[in-house]
């Protein structure tokens, strides 16, 4: 299983690694939300390529209420209050939560997520047929 497959299915991958069961949520602020670990607004200010900003390794699942409080906090500061157990479950290394370490953070977490998803599912890239898609810009004809 490779990073491309996880990128196309990152929501499922995050639920698998963070062990979200899909159980009914009884309190609105506990609804799970997908959030950027390194805030999108800051990464864009730093002129990072969109693919790096929206990379699956920069996402995690947290409760809606926590996400609203978090806003665009500096990751190192926000994650200071997150337990080691929760970070471990989400495959987030606390010492890589600095902007100058973002490329290394993505590389390390990408590898960890791909390995975890492959282990949990028993699937590999060979289990999925290669799908080729083409887009013709400006073509409004549909067949």
N, C-alpha and C positions, 0 to 999 in steps of 0.2 A: 504494500500500500504506500503510495507516494503523497507528497505534499499537494500536488495538483488535485488529487481526489478529495483530500481533506478540505482544501480551499472551496471546492464546489459543494461540499456538504458540511460546512463548519458548524452549523447549528446542531446537527446530530452529533458531530464529534465532541463539541463542548458538553452536551448533555451526557455523553458516555463518560468522558474523563472526570467531570464534576459530579457524576452519579445522580443527576436529576431524574426522578422517576416519572414525572408528569402527573404526580398526585394532585388532587384538588387543593387549591390554595384558599384558605378561609378569610384572609385579611388582605385587602387590596394592596397595601404597601409591601406585602411579601411576594407579589407576583414576580416571577423571574424575568429579568431583562438581559439582553446581550449588550455588553458595554465595552468600549475601548479601554484597555488597561492604561496605555499612554494616550491622553486625550487627543482626539482628532484635530481640534482647533489649534493646539500647540504644535503638533506635527506638521500641519499645513503652514503655520507661521514659519516653521523651520525649513520650508520648501522641500519636504520629503515627497517622493513620488507617491501618487495615489495608491498604487499597488502595495507599497510598504505601509501606508496609513491603514488600509483596509485588509491587511494580511490577517489570516485566521489566528495567528499566534498573538495578535494584539487584542484579542477578544476574550472575554470571560463572562460568566453568568453571575449576576448578583440580584438581590431583591430590589424592587422598584424604589422603595423608600431610601435605601442606601445609595442607589444610583443618583437620586435627586439631590442628596446631601453632597455626594462626591463632586458633582459638576465637572470642572476641568482641573481638579486638584493635581498637584505634582504627585506622581505615583509613589515615590519614596515616602512622602508624608501621609497620603491616604492609606497605604498598605501597612503603615506602622501599627495601626489598630486591628489589622486582620490577623487572625491566629495562624501560627505556623502550620497547624493541621489543615486549615482551609487552603492556604497557599500550596501546600504539598499536594492536596487533592486536585487543585487546579493547575498543577505543574508550573507554578510561578516561583522563580528564584528571587528572593528578596534582595540579594546583592546586585542584581542586574536591573533594578528599577530606577535607573538614572538615564537621562536623555543621551549622554555621550556613550552609553552602553547599549542603546536601542538595537543596532544591527546584531550585536552578539545575543541580546535578549531574544530577538526573532529567530536566530539560527538555533539556539539551544532549545527554546520552547517548541519550535517546529519539529525538531527531531524527537523530542519527548512526546508530543501529541501524536505524531504519526506512529511511533512505536506503541503507545498506549492503545490507540484505536485498533491497530492491527492485532495486538494481543487480546483485547476484549472481544473483538468480532471474529477473529480467526480468518479474516479476509486479507487478500493481497490485491495489488493492481491487476493481476492476471484474472481475477474473478469478475472483472468488468470489461465489457466490450468497448473498444475505442469508438467514440462517437465523434464524427467530424461534422462541424456546422459551418455554414458560410453565411455571411450577411452581405447583401447588396445594398449599399447606401443609396437612397433616393428611389429605390424600386418599390412602388406601392402596389404592384400587381401581385395577387396571391393566387395560387393554384390549388 
